[in-house]
Amino acid sequence: MALLPYEEQFKNEVRRLYDQLAEKFLPVRVEGDVDYYISRTRDGWVIGLINHQGVVKRAVSPAELDESKRQHVRVTPKYGTWEIGKEWVAGEQPVMRDGTFELVVPAGETRIVELRSR
């Protein structure tokens, strides 16, 4: 169902406000078309990256994945010096380069990365 013009304007305004709050208050910048969550730990942060794209689910069949919908994600901590503790789902070891790390989140999957303060 298409949004009405005032609904589209409202959606865009909420997205703009959310982006401003995220830039000002979140400890990392996440670039890529994924949902994400950030959770504080005793010595750092855990960042969950969720790719909802490429998942087709019909009523009585298993979900189908479109592998071409994988997302390339870049995460940049904004404050302090960090090291990557581990990636909890796939066991990959992203590498921090120039204060940023990148990884691929396949269609319908999640990656969880632990950042620890150095």
N, C-alpha and C positions, 0 to 999 in steps of 0.2 A: 504494500500500500504506500502510495506516495505521500510525502509530508506536505502539509499546507504551508504557504509562504511564511506565516508567522512562526510555525513550528521549525522550519528550516533555519530561520534567523535565530531562534532561541537555541537550537542545537549548536549552531556556529558560535554563538556568544559563550555558551557553557564550555565548549572546547577551548576557546581562546582564554577564558579565565582559568581553566584547569592547567593549560600550558604555562601561564604566568606563575601560578602557585607552585607547580612542579619545578620550574626553573629557579624560583627563589628559595624553596625549602627542602627539596629532596637532595640527598647526598650524592646522587649520580645522575648523569644524563644518559638516557637510553634512546638510541637511534635505530629505527627499524620498525616494521609494521607488525608489532607484537603487543600483547597485553603484558604487563609486568607488575610484580609486587616487590616490596622492599621490606625486610624485617631486620631489626636491630639484634645483634648478638653481643655477648660479653666483650668481644674484642674486634668487632667489625660489623659487617652487614651480610645478609643473604639476599640474593636477587633472583627472583623467579621470572623466567621469560616463557610466555605461553603463546604458541602459534595456533590460532583457531582456524586459520585459512586452509583450504584444500580438503576439508572433511565433508563428505556427503553421506548423510544418514537417512535411510528410508525406513518406513515403519517396521518391516519384518525381515530386514536383511542386515548383515554386519556393515559397519561403517566402511566407506571406501576412501582412500587417501590419494590425493593428487600430488605426487612427489615434486612437481614443478612449482608448488606453492611454498617451498622452503623459504625461510627468511634469514637474510644476513643481518646480524645485529651487532652494533657497536655500543659498548658501555664505557663511559668515562666518569670516574670518580671526580667530584668537584673540589673536595677539600682533603688535605693530608696526603700521606704516602701509603699506598696499599700494595698488598701482594695477593695473588689468587691462592686460596687455600685448596679448593677442589671444586670440581663440577660433580654434582651428586647423582645425576640421572644416567648419563651415557659414559661417565668415567673419562671424558676427554680432559685434557689439561690446557685450557686457553693460556696464552702467553700475554703478559702485560708488556706493551711496547709504547714508549712515550706517554705513559699514564693512561693508556686505553687498551681494552682487549676486545676482540671480535670472535664471534662464533656463529654457527649456522643452527637454526632451530627448524627441524623438519616439519612438514605439514602435520597438524594435529598433535604435536608433541610439546613437551616442556623441557627446559633446561634450568637447572638451579645452580648458581655459582656463589661460592663463599668468598668474601673479601675480608682479609685480616689487616689490621693496622700494623705498619712496620715501625 
